[in-house]
Amino acid sequence: MAPTRNINYASWTKNSFLLGVALLSIGALGHIVGPALVGQLEGWVSTLLLDLEILGVLIGLIAPLVFGIVLPLTE
């Protein structure tokens, strides 16, 4: 028999939400501060920052639903 592992869903929910907020903040600040510091950003940098913003929003919205609601109900 395999040992059971207890997952701390509250911790995973909080940390995943904070990861999403951090990614969104990095992307948004990069778009605001980057051109002010170095001028126009290259295309790949702008794309990377936009991807960080999108990923941050998705993680910030989906992870709390998964770790806070769905997975605790499946136990």
N, C-alpha and C positions, 0 to 999 in steps of 0.2 A: 504494500500500500504506500502510495506517495504521501509525503507530509503535506498538510494544508498550509497555505500561506495567507495570513490576514493582511489585506490591503487597507491602508489608511486612506479612505476615499476623501475625507475632508482635506487632508494634506495635498493629495494629488489634484483636487479641484482648485484649491487656492494657488498652488504652484503653477499649474497649467494656465490659469487665468492671468497670473502675473507674467508668465512668459509671453502670452499674447499681447499684453499691454506693453511690455518691453519692446517687442518686435515692432509694434505699431508706432511707438514713440521714436525708436531709432529711425524708422523709415520716414516719419513725418519731419523730425528734426533735420535729417539729412537733406530733405527737399527744401527746407527753409534756410538752414545755415550753410549748406554746401555752396550754393551759388553766391552767397554773400562773402564767403571766404576765398573761393577759387575762381569765381566767374561761372560761366556756363558749364554744366556737368556733361561728361561724355554720355553717349547713349546707353552703354552697358551699366554705368553707375546709376543713372536715372531708372533704368529697368529694374535693377537690383533693389533700389529703395522702394519702388512701387510694389515689387513682389513681397518685400518685408511688411509693408503696410497691409496688403491683402492677406498674407499668411497670419499676421497678428490679429486681424479681425476674425478670421475663421477660427483660429485656435481659441481666442477669447470668448467666442460664442458657442462653439461646439464642445470643447473640452469640459466645461462645467455641466453641460447637459449629460454628457456621457459618464463622467466620474461622479457627479453629484446626484443624478436621478436614475439613469438606466442601469449602471452596473450594481449599485446597492440593491435595486429591486430584483436582480437576477440571482442573488444569493439565497 
